[in-house]
Amino acid sequence: MSRAFVNEDQAAAQAEQPVERQISAQPNYVTPQGFAELQAKVALLHSQHTEQNDRGDAADKQRVAELERDLRYFTQRLHSAQVVTAATSTDKVQIGSRVTFADEQDRQHSVQLVGEDQADAARGLINWASPLGRALLGAQPGDEVLWQRPAGNQLIEIIRIEPA
């Protein structure tokens, strides 16, 4: 067999391996809710992996590889998690705080600062290390902070801070 065919076989085998999830260099601060969600995610992945392995030869090998990749990622995130105490301050934005702010058009927005794995912009859950999260972190009601966005910087005013 020619060497070219061997390389194609190896390339095909490598193509079936899912791309590894990159671990963030940021500290893994999580809210108590985010920590519970990470625990649940790892438990679900373990269950799904066991289910696939119990199928023996009938197991979906691509699915097993994806589950193993996700287990490596979320297990590492669970072990590196630094649970922050529940935000109780209404005077200063902390991880876990719900913040209402006004943009330059006086439209009000409400977001909660959470850990990276818990972030979901559609639900108003913003990663504390994102540009918006960094702008809000440490601010107080009445402060104007600069939100450095790819679409252009915007000055926003902190209206209200609510504990988690």
Helices and strands as residue ranges (DSSP letters): H 3-15, E 29-30, H 32-54, G 56-58, H 61-80, E 82-83, E 98-102, E 108-114, G 116-118, G 121-123, E 125-127, H 131-136, E 144-147, E 154-162
